[in-house]
Amino acid sequence: MISHALTIIVNELKKHFEDVYGVPFTNDEAGLGNLSEGLALVNGGAGVARNRLIFSLVNIREEKSLKNLPNYVRNDATLRASYENPPVYLNFLVLATATHTDYTNALLVLSRSIRFFQAGNVFTQDNVAPASISTNAPANPLDRLENFKLIFDLYSPSMEEINHMWGTLGGKQYPFVMYMLRMLDLKFRAVHSESGLITEVAANFSHKNPIGN
């Protein structure tokens, strides 16, 4: 589901580049990649491709404000309640890096991407193109998002955080921007038990006479 979420964003960004700036969709202006693998010396070589905007997942945080949710789902139509573990709500730190060999082009693509998220930072199944959901989607339906709300907030790391991050990635710093992706809920539907709902409470009580008096 994480890969599908980022794939949807990449597809939307490619569509934006094509519609607004006339960049052909087949140029692969954006994609997913692990920068710790290093950058390829030539296109098609080992490492992350050059001349692209690479999205990388650098951290995962749990949304603790939604941790204590009820562990049951009420169905008023069947008057049944199913008990299952609540979803895990996660926030992701996403790094967008311009790997262009030409520094001017790197800044150009980076600024276009920032404007893309500024124009609309909330993505749902209703406001993205259907092709963005289906293109390069995971093969297994269980790994795909159905109902989703992806919120991208600009994240400004400190110089110390930047130093640690690029040191961990093991490479030189390239033009980049970071976003906090909130809140992707991960859930595997596994019902543990079911029971009927309480629909009536008896209020009439009677006492038996004591025995032996």
Backbone as JSON Lines, residues from 0, in Angstrom:
{"i":0,"aa":"M","n":[0.81,-1.21,0.0],"ca":[0.0,0.0,0.0],"c":[0.85,1.27,0.0]}
{"i":1,"aa":"I","n":[2.0,1.21,0.65],"ca":[2.87,2.37,0.67],"c":[3.38,2.67,-0.75]}
{"i":2,"aa":"S","n":[3.8,1.62,-1.44],"ca":[4.3,1.81,-2.8],"c":[3.19,2.32,-3.72]}
{"i":3,"aa":"H","n":[1.96,1.83,-3.52],"ca":[0.86,2.28,-4.36],"c":[0.55,3.75,-4.09]}
{"i":4,"aa":"A","n":[0.62,4.17,-2.84],"ca":[0.36,5.57,-2.5],"c":[1.36,6.49,-3.21]}
{"i":5,"aa":"L","n":[2.65,6.15,-3.13],"ca":[3.65,6.99,-3.78],"c":[3.58,6.88,-5.3]}
{"i":6,"aa":"T","n":[3.2,5.72,-5.81],"ca":[3.05,5.56,-7.26],"c":[1.94,6.45,-7.78]}
{"i":7,"aa":"I","n":[0.84,6.55,-7.04],"ca":[-0.26,7.43,-7.45],"c":[0.22,8.87,-7.53]}
{"i":8,"aa":"I","n":[1.02,9.31,-6.56],"ca":[1.52,10.68,-6.56],"c":[2.46,10.91,-7.74]}
{"i":9,"aa":"V","n":[3.34,9.94,-8.0],"ca":[4.26,10.06,-9.13],"c":[3.48,10.17,-10.44]}
{"i":10,"aa":"N","n":[2.45,9.36,-10.6],"ca":[1.65,9.41,-11.82],"c":[0.94,10.75,-11.96]}
{"i":11,"aa":"E","n":[0.44,11.28,-10.85],"ca":[-0.22,12.59,-10.9],"c":[0.78,13.69,-11.26]}
{"i":12,"aa":"L","n":[2.0,13.58,-10.73],"ca":[3.02,14.58,-11.04],"c":[3.43,14.52,-12.51]}
{"i":13,"aa":"K","n":[3.57,13.31,-13.04],"ca":[3.89,13.16,-14.46],"c":[2.79,13.78,-15.32]}
{"i":14,"aa":"K","n":[1.54,13.53,-14.95],"ca":[0.41,14.1,-15.69],"c":[0.45,15.62,-15.62]}
{"i":15,"aa":"H","n":[0.81,16.16,-14.46],"ca":[0.9,17.61,-14.29],"c":[1.99,18.18,-15.19]}
{"i":16,"aa":"F","n":[3.15,17.54,-15.25],"ca":[4.23,18.01,-16.11],"c":[3.8,18.01,-17.57]}
{"i":17,"aa":"E","n":[3.06,16.98,-17.96],"ca":[2.63,16.87,-19.35],"c":[1.58,17.93,-19.69]}
{"i":18,"aa":"D","n":[0.6,18.13,-18.79],"ca":[-0.5,19.05,-19.07],"c":[-0.08,20.51,-19.01]}
{"i":19,"aa":"V","n":[0.78,20.84,-18.04],"ca":[1.11,22.24,-17.79],"c":[2.37,22.68,-18.54]}
{"i":20,"aa":"Y","n":[3.41,21.83,-18.52],"ca":[4.69,22.23,-19.1],"c":[5.0,21.57,-20.44]}
{"i":21,"aa":"G","n":[4.14,20.68,-20.88],"ca":[4.35,20.03,-22.16],"c":[5.44,18.99,-22.16]}
{"i":22,"aa":"V","n":[5.8,18.48,-20.98],"ca":[6.81,17.43,-20.89],"c":[6.15,16.09,-21.21]}
{"i":23,"aa":"P","n":[6.62,15.37,-22.23],"ca":[5.98,14.1,-22.59],"c":[5.96,13.11,-21.43]}
{"i":24,"aa":"F","n":[4.86,12.39,-21.32],"ca":[4.68,11.42,-20.24],"c":[5.74,10.34,-20.27]}
{"i":25,"aa":"T","n":[6.24,10.0,-21.44],"ca":[7.19,8.89,-21.58],"c":[8.6,9.26,-21.14]}
{"i":26,"aa":"N","n":[8.84,10.53,-20.76],"ca":[10.19,10.93,-20.37],"c":[10.57,10.48,-18.97]}
{"i":27,"aa":"D","n":[9.59,9.93,-18.23],"ca":[9.86,9.46,-16.87],"c":[10.53,10.55,-16.04]}
{"i":28,"aa":"E","n":[9.87,11.67,-15.94],"ca":[10.43,12.79,-15.18],"c":[10.47,12.51,-13.69]}
{"i":29,"aa":"A","n":[9.7,11.54,-13.22],"ca":[9.67,11.25,-11.79],"c":[9.55,9.74,-11.6]}
{"i":30,"aa":"G","n":[9.97,9.27,-10.41],"ca":[9.88,7.85,-10.1],"c":[10.28,7.59,-8.66]}
{"i":31,"aa":"L","n":[10.17,6.32,-8.26],"ca":[10.55,5.9,-6.92],"c":[11.96,5.33,-6.95]}
{"i":32,"aa":"G","n":[12.7,5.54,-5.87],"ca":[14.05,5.01,-5.82],"c":[14.65,5.12,-4.44]}
{"i":33,"aa":"N","n":[15.64,4.28,-4.17],"ca":[16.36,4.28,-2.9],"c":[17.71,4.93,-3.12]}
{"i":34,"aa":"L","n":[17.87,6.15,-2.61],"ca":[19.1,6.91,-2.85],"c":[20.32,6.28,-2.2]}
{"i":35,"aa":"S","n":[20.11,5.41,-1.2],"ca":[21.25,4.76,-0.56],"c":[21.98,3.82,-1.52]}
{"i":36,"aa":"E","n":[21.33,3.47,-2.63],"ca":[21.98,2.62,-3.64],"c":[22.96,3.41,-4.5]}
{"i":37,"aa":"G","n":[22.95,4.74,-4.36],"ca":[23.83,5.57,-5.17],"c":[23.19,5.92,-6.5]}
{"i":38,"aa":"L","n":[23.79,6.88,-7.18],"ca":[23.29,7.31,-8.47],"c":[24.04,6.6,-9.6]}
{"i":39,"aa":"A","n":[23.3,6.25,-10.63],"ca":[23.91,5.56,-11.77],"c":[24.84,6.5,-12.53]}
{"i":40,"aa":"L","n":[26.02,5.99,-12.91],"ca":[26.95,6.8,-13.68],"c":[26.39,7.08,-15.07]}
{"i":41,"aa":"V","n":[25.68,6.13,-15.61],"ca":[25.01,6.3,-16.91],"c":[23.6,5.75,-16.75]}
{"i":42,"aa":"N","n":[22.68,6.27,-17.56],"ca":[21.31,5.77,-17.52],"c":[21.28,4.29,-17.89]}
{"i":43,"aa":"G","n":[20.58,3.53,-17.07],"ca":[20.52,2.09,-17.27],"c":[21.55,1.33,-16.48]}
{"i":44,"aa":"G","n":[22.47,2.05,-15.81],"ca":[23.47,1.39,-15.0],"c":[22.97,1.13,-13.6]}
{"i":45,"aa":"A","n":[23.87,0.62,-12.75],"ca":[23.5,0.31,-11.37],"c":[23.28,1.59,-10.59]}
{"i":46,"aa":"G","n":[22.26,1.58,-9.73],"ca":[21.96,2.75,-8.93],"c":[20.71,3.46,-9.41]}
{"i":47,"aa":"V","n":[20.42,4.59,-8.78],"ca":[19.24,5.38,-9.11],"c":[19.48,6.17,-10.38]}
{"i":48,"aa":"A","n":[18.48,6.23,-11.25],"ca":[18.62,6.9,-12.53],"c":[18.86,8.4,-12.36]}
{"i":49,"aa":"R","n":[19.63,8.96,-13.24],"ca":[19.88,10.41,-13.24],"c":[18.79,11.12,-14.03]}
{"i":50,"aa":"N","n":[18.77,12.46,-13.89],"ca":[17.85,13.32,-14.62],"c":[16.38,13.0,-14.33]}
{"i":51,"aa":"R","n":[16.11,12.64,-13.08],"ca":[14.75,12.35,-12.67],"c":[14.51,12.95,-11.29]}
{"i":52,"aa":"L","n":[13.25,13.11,-10.94],"ca":[12.87,13.49,-9.58],"c":[12.54,12.19,-8.86]}
{"i":53,"aa":"I","n":[13.36,11.83,-7.88],"ca":[13.24,10.55,-7.2],"c":[12.55,10.74,-5.86]}
{"i":54,"aa":"F","n":[11.5,9.96,-5.62],"ca":[10.8,9.96,-4.34],"c":[11.29,8.79,-3.51]}
{"i":55,"aa":"S","n":[11.73,9.09,-2.28],"ca":[12.24,8.06,-1.39],"c":[11.57,8.19,-0.03]}
{"i":56,"aa":"L","n":[11.27,7.04,0.57],"ca":[10.71,7.01,1.92],"c":[11.88,6.98,2.91]}
{"i":57,"aa":"V","n":[11.94,7.99,3.8],"ca":[13.07,8.07,4.72],"c":[12.68,7.85,6.17]}
{"i":58,"aa":"N","n":[11.4,7.89,6.49],"ca":[11.0,7.65,7.88],"c":[9.51,7.36,7.95]}
{"i":59,"aa":"I","n":[9.11,6.58,8.97],"ca":[7.71,6.25,9.21],"c":[7.39,6.56,10.66]}
{"i":60,"aa":"R","n":[6.29,7.27,10.89],"ca":[5.88,7.62,12.24],"c":[4.42,7.24,12.44]}
{"i":61,"aa":"E","n":[4.13,6.72,13.61],"ca":[2.74,6.38,13.94],"c":[2.0,7.63,14.39]}
{"i":62,"aa":"E","n":[0.76,7.78,13.94],"ca":[-0.11,8.87,14.38],"c":[-0.74,8.46,15.7]}
{"i":63,"aa":"K","n":[-0.13,8.9,16.8],"ca":[-0.54,8.44,18.12],"c":[-1.88,9.0,18.56]}
{"i":64,"aa":"S","n":[-2.32,10.11,17.97],"ca":[-3.6,10.69,18.36],"c":[-4.77,9.8,17.97]}
{"i":65,"aa":"L","n":[-4.56,8.87,17.03],"ca":[-5.61,7.96,16.59],"c":[-5.35,6.52,17.04]}
{"i":66,"aa":"K","n":[-4.52,6.38,18.06],"ca":[-4.13,5.03,18.48],"c":[-5.24,4.31,19.22]}
{"i":67,"aa":"N","n":[-6.01,5.03,20.05],"ca":[-7.01,4.39,20.91],"c":[-8.4,4.46,20.27]}
{"i":68,"aa":"L","n":[-8.54,3.78,19.17],"ca":[-9.83,3.7,18.49],"c":[-10.55,2.41,18.9]}
{"i":69,"aa":"P","n":[-11.88,2.38,18.82],"ca":[-12.6,1.15,19.19],"c":[-12.22,-0.01,18.28]}
{"i":70,"aa":"N","n":[-12.28,-1.22,18.83],"ca":[-11.87,-2.41,18.07],"c":[-13.08,-3.17,17.53]}
{"i":71,"aa":"Y","n":[-14.18,-2.46,17.31],"ca":[-15.36,-3.12,16.76],"c":[-16.0,-2.23,15.7]}
{"i":72,"aa":"V","n":[-16.74,-2.88,14.8],"ca":[-17.48,-2.18,13.76],"c":[-18.94,-2.55,13.91]}
{"i":73,"aa":"R","n":[-19.79,-1.55,14.05],"ca":[-21.22,-1.77,14.28],"c":[-21.96,-1.76,12.94]}
{"i":74,"aa":"N","n":[-22.79,-2.76,12.73],"ca":[-23.62,-2.87,11.54],"c":[-25.07,-2.8,11.97]}
{"i":75,"aa":"D","n":[-25.69,-1.63,11.77],"ca":[-27.06,-1.43,12.21],"c":[-28.07,-2.18,11.33]}
{"i":76,"aa":"A","n":[-27.68,-2.55,10.13],"ca":[-28.59,-3.27,9.24],"c":[-28.78,-4.71,9.71]}
{"i":77,"aa":"T","n":[-27.69,-5.35,10.11],"ca":[-27.78,-6.74,10.55],"c":[-27.83,-6.87,12.07]}
{"i":78,"aa":"L","n":[-27.69,-5.72,12.76],"ca":[-27.67,-5.72,14.23],"c":[-26.58,-6.65,14.76]}
{"i":79,"aa":"R","n":[-25.42,-6.56,14.09],"ca":[-24.27,-7.35,14.5],"c":[-23.08,-6.42,14.7]}
{"i":80,"aa":"A","n":[-22.15,-6.86,15.51],"ca":[-20.9,-6.14,15.71],"c":[-19.75,-7.09,15.45]}
{"i":81,"aa":"S","n":[-18.79,-6.65,14.63],"ca":[-17.61,-7.46,14.34],"c":[-16.42,-6.84,15.05]}
{"i":82,"aa":"Y","n":[-15.59,-7.69,15.64],"ca":[-14.44,-7.24,16.42],"c":[-13.16,-7.51,15.64]}
{"i":83,"aa":"E","n":[-12.38,-6.46,15.42],"ca":[-11.13,-6.57,14.69],"c":[-10.18,-5.47,15.16]}
{"i":84,"aa":"N","n":[-8.9,-5.66,14.97],"ca":[-7.94,-4.66,15.38],"c":[-8.11,-3.39,14.55]}
{"i":85,"aa":"P","n":[-8.02,-2.21,15.17],"ca":[-8.17,-0.96,14.42],"c":[-7.0,-0.76,13.48]}
{"i":86,"aa":"P","n":[-7.17,0.07,12.44],"ca":[-6.07,0.33,11.5],"c":[-4.89,1.0,12.19]}
{"i":87,"aa":"V","n":[-3.72,0.86,11.56],"ca":[-2.53,1.57,12.01],"c":[-2.41,2.83,11.15]}
{"i":88,"aa":"Y","n":[-2.52,3.98,11.77],"ca":[-2.42,5.24,11.05],"c":[-0.98,5.73,11.08]}
{"i":89,"aa":"L","n":[-0.43,5.97,9.9],"ca":[1.0,6.28,9.78],"c":[1.21,7.59,9.04]}
{"i":90,"aa":"N","n":[2.28,8.27,9.41],"ca":[2.78,9.42,8.69],"c":[4.15,9.07,8.11]}
{"i":91,"aa":"F","n":[4.43,9.56,6.92],"ca":[5.67,9.21,6.24],"c":[6.45,10.47,5.88]}
{"i":92,"aa":"L","n":[7.74,10.43,6.1],"ca":[8.62,11.47,5.6],"c":[9.11,11.05,4.22]}
{"i":93,"aa":"V","n":[8.74,11.84,3.21],"ca":[9.05,11.51,1.83],"c":[10.05,12.53,1.3]}
{"i":94,"aa":"L","n":[11.14,12.03,0.76],"ca":[12.2,12.87,0.21],"c":[12.07,12.89,-1.32]}
{"i":95,"aa":"A","n":[11.99,14.1,-1.88],"ca":[11.97,14.26,-3.33],"c":[13.28,14.89,-3.76]}
{"i":96,"aa":"T","n":[14.08,14.16,-4.52],"ca":[15.43,14.59,-4.88],"c":[15.55,14.71,-6.39]}
{"i":97,"aa":"A","n":[16.1,15.84,-6.84],"ca":[16.35,16.05,-8.27],"c":[17.76,15.57,-8.58]}
{"i":98,"aa":"T","n":[17.86,14.5,-9.36],"ca":[19.17,13.87,-9.64],"c":[19.75,14.31,-10.98]}
{"i":99,"aa":"H","n":[19.33,15.45,-11.47],"ca":[19.76,15.9,-12.79],"c":[21.25,16.26,-12.8]}
{"i":100,"aa":"T","n":[21.92,15.93,-13.89],"ca":[23.32,16.29,-14.04],"c":[23.49,17.79,-14.24]}
{"i":101,"aa":"D","n":[22.49,18.42,-14.82],"ca":[22.49,19.87,-14.98],"c":[21.82,20.49,-13.76]}
{"i":102,"aa":"Y","n":[22.57,21.28,-12.99],"ca":[22.06,21.83,-11.73],"c":[20.86,22.74,-11.97]}
{"i":103,"aa":"T","n":[20.88,23.5,-13.07],"ca":[19.77,24.39,-13.38],"c":[18.49,23.6,-13.62]}
{"i":104,"aa":"N","n":[18.6,22.51,-14.35],"ca":[17.43,21.67,-14.59],"c":[16.92,21.05,-13.29]}
{"i":105,"aa":"A","n":[17.84,20.69,-12.39],"ca":[17.43,20.12,-11.11],"c":[16.58,21.12,-10.32]}
{"i":106,"aa":"L","n":[17.03,22.37,-10.27],"ca":[16.26,23.39,-9.56],"c":[14.94,23.68,-10.26]}
{"i":107,"aa":"L","n":[14.94,23.6,-11.58],"ca":[13.72,23.84,-12.34],"c":[12.66,22.79,-12.02]}
{"i":108,"aa":"V","n":[13.05,21.51,-12.07],"ca":[12.11,20.43,-11.79],"c":[11.65,20.46,-10.34]}
{"i":109,"aa":"L","n":[12.57,20.8,-9.44],"ca":[12.22,20.86,-8.03],"c":[11.2,21.96,-7.77]}
{"i":110,"aa":"S","n":[11.37,23.12,-8.37],"ca":[10.43,24.22,-8.17],"c":[9.06,23.89,-8.76]}
{"i":111,"aa":"R","n":[9.05,23.21,-9.9],"ca":[7.78,22.79,-10.5],"c":[7.04,21.81,-9.59]}
{"i":112,"aa":"S","n":[7.79,20.94,-8.96],"ca":[7.18,19.95,-8.07],"c":[6.61,20.61,-6.82]}
{"i":113,"aa":"I","n":[7.33,21.59,-6.28],"ca":[6.82,22.3,-5.11],"c":[5.53,23.03,-5.44]}
{"i":114,"aa":"R","n":[5.47,23.62,-6.62],"ca":[4.24,24.31,-7.05],"c":[3.11,23.31,-7.26]}
{"i":115,"aa":"F","n":[3.45,22.11,-7.71],"ca":[2.43,21.07,-7.88],"c":[1.76,20.74,-6.56]}
{"i":116,"aa":"F","n":[2.54,20.53,-5.5],"ca":[1.97,20.22,-4.19],"c":[1.32,21.45,-3.55]}
{"i":117,"aa":"Q","n":[1.81,22.65,-3.9],"ca":[1.18,23.85,-3.36],"c":[-0.21,24.04,-3.95]}
{"i":118,"aa":"A","n":[-0.39,23.7,-5.22],"ca":[-1.69,23.87,-5.87],"c":[-2.73,22.91,-5.32]}
{"i":119,"aa":"G","n":[-2.3,21.73,-4.9],"ca":[-3.23,20.75,-4.33],"c":[-2.47,19.69,-3.57]}
{"i":120,"aa":"N","n":[-2.59,19.7,-2.25],"ca":[-1.81,18.76,-1.44],"c":[-2.63,17.62,-0.87]}
{"i":121,"aa":"V","n":[-3.9,17.51,-1.26],"ca":[-4.76,16.43,-0.79],"c":[-5.17,15.59,-1.99]}
{"i":122,"aa":"F","n":[-4.92,14.3,-1.91],"ca":[-5.21,13.39,-3.02],"c":[-6.14,12.29,-2.52]}
{"i":123,"aa":"T","n":[-7.27,12.14,-3.2],"ca":[-8.23,11.09,-2.87],"c":[-8.57,10.32,-4.15]}
{"i":124,"aa":"Q","n":[-9.31,9.24,-3.97],"ca":[-9.72,8.45,-5.14],"c":[-10.68,9.22,-6.03]}
{"i":125,"aa":"D","n":[-11.23,10.33,-5.54],"ca":[-12.19,11.12,-6.31],"c":[-11.55,12.25,-7.1]}
{"i":126,"aa":"N","n":[-10.38,12.74,-6.68],"ca":[-9.8,13.9,-7.38],"c":[-8.54,13.58,-8.16]}
{"i":127,"aa":"V","n":[-8.13,12.31,-8.22],"ca":[-6.99,11.94,-9.07],"c":[-7.52,11.22,-10.3]}
{"i":128,"aa":"A","n":[-6.73,11.23,-11.34],"ca":[-7.13,10.56,-12.58],"c":[-7.16,9.05,-12.38]}
{"i":129,"aa":"P","n":[-8.16,8.37,-12.95],"ca":[-8.22,6.9,-12.82],"c":[-6.94,6.21,-13.28]}
{"i":130,"aa":"A","n":[-6.29,6.77,-14.31],"ca":[-5.05,6.16,-14.8],"c":[-3.94,6.26,-13.77]}
{"i":131,"aa":"S","n":[-3.97,7.29,-12.92],"ca":[-2.95,7.43,-11.89],"c":[-3.06,6.33,-10.84]}
{"i":132,"aa":"I","n":[-4.26,5.81,-10.64],"ca":[-4.47,4.74,-9.67],"c":[-4.08,3.38,-10.26]}
{"i":133,"aa":"S","n":[-4.33,3.19,-11.53],"ca":[-4.11,1.88,-12.15],"c":[-2.71,1.7,-12.73]}
{"i":134,"aa":"T","n":[-2.08,2.78,-13.19],"ca":[-0.76,2.66,-13.83],"c":[0.3,2.25,-12.82]}
{"i":135,"aa":"N","n":[1.01,1.17,-13.13],"ca":[2.09,0.64,-12.28],"c":[1.6,0.27,-10.88]}
{"i":136,"aa":"A","n":[0.31,-0.04,-10.75],"ca":[-0.23,-0.46,-9.45],"c":[0.27,-1.85,-9.1]}
{"i":137,"aa":"P","n":[0.35,-2.19,-7.8],"ca":[0.78,-3.55,-7.41],"c":[-0.11,-4.61,-8.05]}
{"i":138,"aa":"A","n":[0.49,-5.74,-8.38],"ca":[-0.25,-6.8,-9.06],"c":[-1.31,-7.42,-8.16]}
{"i":139,"aa":"N","n":[-1.0,-7.55,-6.87],"ca":[-1.94,-8.16,-5.93],"c":[-2.95,-7.11,-5.47]}
{"i":140,"aa":"P","n":[-4.26,-7.36,-5.63],"ca":[-5.27,-6.37,-5.21],"c":[-5.18,-6.01,-3.73]}
{"i":141,"aa":"L","n":[-4.67,-6.93,-2.89],"ca":[-4.57,-6.64,-1.46],"c":[-3.54,-5.56,-1.17]}
{"i":142,"aa":"D","n":[-2.64,-5.31,-2.12],"ca":[-1.6,-4.29,-1.93],"c":[-2.0,-2.94,-2.49]}
{"i":143,"aa":"R","n":[-3.21,-2.82,-3.01],"ca":[-3.65,-1.57,-3.63],"c":[-4.55,-0.78,-2.68]}
{"i":144,"aa":"L","n":[-4.52,0.54,-2.86],"ca":[-5.41,1.42,-2.11],"c":[-6.76,1.49,-2.82]}
{"i":145,"aa":"E","n":[-7.82,1.5,-2.04],"ca":[-9.16,1.68,-2.6],"c":[-9.71,3.05,-2.21]}
{"i":146,"aa":"N","n":[-10.04,3.21,-0.94],"ca":[-10.44,4.51,-0.43],"c":[-9.26,5.12,0.31]}
{"i":147,"aa":"F","n":[-8.81,6.28,-0.13],"ca":[-7.63,6.86,0.48],"c":[-7.74,8.38,0.51]}
{"i":148,"aa":"K","n":[-6.98,8.95,1.41],"ca":[-6.84,10.41,1.51],"c":[-5.39,10.69,1.88]}
{"i":149,"aa":"L","n":[-4.6,11.1,0.9],"ca":[-3.18,11.35,1.08],"c":[-2.96,12.85,1.19]}
{"i":150,"aa":"I","n":[-2.4,13.3,2.31],"ca":[-2.18,14.72,2.57],"c":[-0.68,14.98,2.62]}
{"i":151,"aa":"F","n":[-0.2,15.9,1.78],"ca":[1.21,16.23,1.72],"c":[1.43,17.61,2.34]}
{"i":152,"aa":"D","n":[2.21,17.64,3.41],"ca":[2.59,18.89,4.07],"c":[4.1,19.08,3.93]}
{"i":153,"aa":"L","n":[4.49,20.29,3.58],"ca":[5.91,20.6,3.45],"c":[6.6,20.46,4.8]}
{"i":154,"aa":"Y","n":[7.73,19.77,4.8],"ca":[8.49,19.54,6.03],"c":[9.85,20.19,5.89]}
{"i":155,"aa":"S","n":[10.21,21.0,6.89],"ca":[11.48,21.74,6.84],"c":[12.44,21.19,7.9]}
{"i":156,"aa":"P","n":[13.35,20.31,7.53],"ca":[14.29,19.75,8.51],"c":[15.35,20.78,8.89]}
{"i":157,"aa":"S","n":[15.92,20.6,10.07],"ca":[17.02,21.47,10.5],"c":[18.29,21.06,9.77]}
{"i":158,"aa":"M","n":[19.32,21.91,9.87],"ca":[20.6,21.58,9.23],"c":[21.19,20.3,9.81]}
{"i":159,"aa":"E","n":[20.98,20.09,11.11],"ca":[21.47,18.86,11.74],"c":[20.76,17.64,11.18]}
{"i":160,"aa":"E","n":[19.44,17.74,11.01],"ca":[18.68,16.62,10.45],"c":[19.09,16.35,9.01]}
{"i":161,"aa":"I","n":[19.34,17.42,8.26],"ca":[19.78,17.25,6.87],"c":[21.13,16.53,6.81]}
{"i":162,"aa":"N","n":[22.02,16.93,7.7],"ca":[23.35,16.31,7.73],"c":[23.26,14.82,8.07]}
{"i":163,"aa":"H","n":[22.44,14.49,9.07],"ca":[22.28,13.08,9.45],"c":[21.62,12.28,8.32]}
{"i":164,"aa":"M","n":[20.61,12.88,7.68],"ca":[19.88,12.15,6.65],"c":[20.78,11.81,5.47]}
{"i":165,"aa":"W","n":[21.49,12.8,4.95],"ca":[22.35,12.52,3.8],"c":[23.54,11.65,4.18]}
{"i":166,"aa":"G","n":[23.99,11.76,5.44],"ca":[25.03,10.86,5.89],"c":[24.54,9.42,5.95]}
{"i":167,"aa":"T","n":[23.29,9.23,6.38],"ca":[22.71,7.88,6.42],"c":[22.52,7.32,5.02]}
{"i":168,"aa":"L","n":[22.1,8.2,4.09],"ca":[21.9,7.75,2.71],"c":[23.23,7.45,2.02]}
{"i":169,"aa":"G","n":[24.32,7.94,2.59],"ca":[25.63,7.58,2.07],"c":[26.02,8.29,0.8]}
{"i":170,"aa":"G","n":[25.42,9.43,0.51],"ca":[25.75,10.13,-0.72],"c":[25.86,11.61,-0.51]}
{"i":171,"aa":"K","n":[26.26,12.31,-1.57],"ca":[26.34,13.75,-1.52],"c":[24.93,14.34,-1.58]}
{"i":172,"aa":"Q","n":[24.82,15.56,-1.1],"ca":[23.51,16.21,-1.08],"c":[23.16,16.73,-2.47]}
{"i":173,"aa":"Y","n":[21.92,16.47,-2.88],"ca":[21.4,16.97,-4.14],"c":[20.21,17.87,-3.84]}
{"i":174,"aa":"P","n":[19.8,18.7,-4.79],"ca":[18.61,19.54,-4.55],"c":[17.42,18.67,-4.15]}
{"i":175,"aa":"F","n":[16.77,19.03,-3.06],"ca":[15.71,18.17,-2.54],"c":[14.67,19.0,-1.82]}
{"i":176,"aa":"V","n":[13.55,18.37,-1.56],"ca":[12.49,18.91,-0.72],"c":[11.87,17.73,0.01]}
{"i":177,"aa":"M","n":[11.39,17.97,1.23],"ca":[10.79,16.91,2.02],"c":[9.33,17.24,2.32]}
{"i":178,"aa":"Y","n":[8.53,16.17,2.35],"ca":[7.11,16.31,2.67],"c":[6.72,15.27,3.72]}
{"i":179,"aa":"M","n":[5.79,15.67,4.57],"ca":[5.17,14.73,5.49],"c":[3.88,14.23,4.85]}
{"i":180,"aa":"L","n":[3.83,12.95,4.56],"ca":[2.63,12.33,4.0],"c":[1.76,11.84,5.14]}
{"i":181,"aa":"R","n":[0.59,12.41,5.31],"ca":[-0.35,12.02,6.34],"c":[-1.67,11.67,5.64]}
{"i":182,"aa":"M","n":[-2.45,10.91,6.23],"ca":[-2.27,9.85,7.17],"c":[-2.74,8.61,6.42]}
{"i":183,"aa":"L","n":[-1.84,7.75,6.14],"ca":[-2.17,6.51,5.44],"c":[-2.49,5.44,6.47]}
{"i":184,"aa":"D","n":[-3.69,4.88,6.37],"ca":[-4.07,3.84,7.32],"c":[-3.85,2.47,6.69]}
{"i":185,"aa":"L","n":[-3.1,1.66,7.4],"ca":[-2.81,0.3,6.94],"c":[-3.65,-0.68,7.75]}
{"i":186,"aa":"K","n":[-4.37,-1.52,7.04],"ca":[-5.28,-2.44,7.73],"c":[-5.43,-3.7,6.9]}
{"i":187,"aa":"F","n":[-5.34,-4.83,7.55],"ca":[-5.67,-6.11,6.92],"c":[-6.94,-6.61,7.57]}
{"i":188,"aa":"R","n":[-7.98,-6.76,6.78],"ca":[-9.29,-7.11,7.32],"c":[-9.27,-8.54,7.84]}
{"i":189,"aa":"A","n":[-9.29,-8.67,9.16],"ca":[-9.31,-9.98,9.81],"c":[-10.25,-9.89,11.0]}
{"i":190,"aa":"V","n":[-11.46,-10.39,10.82],"ca":[-12.46,-10.35,11.88],"c":[-12.18,-11.44,12.9]}
{"i":191,"aa":"H","n":[-12.02,-11.04,14.16],"ca":[-11.71,-12.01,15.21],"c":[-12.99,-12.69,15.74]}
{"i":192,"aa":"S","n":[-14.05,-11.93,15.86],"ca":[-15.3,-12.51,16.36],"c":[-16.46,-11.59,16.02]}
{"i":193,"aa":"E","n":[-17.67,-12.11,16.12],"ca":[-18.88,-11.34,15.89],"c":[-19.88,-11.63,17.0]}
{"i":194,"aa":"S","n":[-20.73,-10.66,17.25],"ca":[-21.78,-10.84,18.26],"c":[-22.94,-9.92,17.92]}
{"i":195,"aa":"G","n":[-24.1,-10.21,18.51],"ca":[-25.27,-9.38,18.3],"c":[-25.22,-8.11,19.12]}
{"i":196,"aa":"L","n":[-25.91,-7.09,18.63],"ca":[-25.98,-5.83,19.36],"c":[-27.05,-5.91,20.44]}
{"i":197,"aa":"I","n":[-26.86,-5.19,21.51],"ca":[-27.87,-5.08,22.56],"c":[-28.93,-4.1,22.09]}
{"i":198,"aa":"T","n":[-30.13,-4.59,21.89],"ca":[-31.21,-3.74,21.36],"c":[-32.26,-3.41,22.4]}
{"i":199,"aa":"E","n":[-32.28,-4.12,23.53],"ca":[-33.31,-3.87,24.54],"c":[-32.76,-4.23,25.91]}
{"i":200,"aa":"V","n":[-33.08,-3.41,26.88],"ca":[-32.66,-3.64,28.25],"c":[-33.91,-3.86,29.09]}
{"i":201,"aa":"A","n":[-33.99,-5.03,29.74],"ca":[-35.15,-5.34,30.57],"c":[-35.12,-4.51,31.84]}
{"i":202,"aa":"A","n":[-36.27,-3.92,32.17],"ca":[-36.35,-3.06,33.35],"c":[-37.27,-3.62,34.42]}
{"i":203,"aa":"N","n":[-37.92,-4.76,34.16],"ca":[-38.84,-5.36,35.12],"c":[-38.11,-6.45,35.91]}
{"i":204,"aa":"F","n":[-38.08,-6.32,37.22],"ca":[-37.41,-7.26,38.05],"c":[-38.41,-7.79,39.09]}
{"i":205,"aa":"S","n":[-38.27,-9.03,39.5],"ca":[-39.11,-9.62,40.53],"c":[-38.25,-10.4,41.51]}
{"i":206,"aa":"H","n":[-38.68,-10.51,42.73],"ca":[-37.92,-11.2,43.77],"c":[-38.72,-12.41,44.24]}
{"i":207,"aa":"K","n":[-38.06,-13.51,44.38],"ca":[-38.7,-14.7,44.92],"c":[-38.75,-14.6,46.45]}
{"i":208,"aa":"N","n":[-39.77,-15.19,47.0],"ca":[-39.84,-15.25,48.47],"c":[-38.74,-16.14,48.98]}
{"i":209,"aa":"P","n":[-38.11,-15.75,50.07],"ca":[-37.04,-16.62,50.61],"c":[-37.55,-17.97,51.05]}
{"i":210,"aa":"I","n":[-36.77,-19.01,50.89],"ca":[-37.15,-20.37,51.23],"c":[-36.8,-20.64,52.68]}
{"i":211,"aa":"G","n":[-37.7,-21.36,53.35],"ca":[-37.45,-21.78,54.71],"c":[-38.04,-20.85,55.77]}
{"i":212,"aa":"N","n":[-38.76,-19.83,55.38],"ca":[-39.4,-18.93,56.37],"c":[-40.82,-19.4,56.65]}
